[in-house]
Amino acid sequence: MHLEPGRQWTVASLAGLAHQSRTAFAQHFNDVLGVSPYQYLTEWRMAEALRLLADPRHSAATIAEKLGYQTEAAFRRAFKKIHGYGPGLARRAARSARIDAVPDATPTKP
């Protein structure tokens, strides 16, 4: 999931990679991480979305596609559900943080 967050993961495909049944995999995953594989994948994708939104070269539509969402609207809904605010606000906050991180180049008067 970490290397290919946009892949159309299913419990069956993840269980196959772990050489377990779907039921055993889902139960073990939940026991260890405290969330379902689907919830973990969604949270991982949204963490990646935050990172990608900080780069102005990536549009929300491109990020949505990269993270496996069929539509930009579906991506925006998922983002807001996880973070409590939309991707536009995240992008503006990242831009503001970059601007605030640049030292003031205005010379001071002696």
Secondary structure, DSSP 8 states (H G I E B T S, - for coil): --S-TTS---HHHHHHHTTS-HHHHHHHHHHHHSS-HHHHHHHHHHHHHHHHHTSTTS-HHHHHHHTT-SSHHHHHHHHHHHHSS-HHHHHHHHHHHHHHHS--------
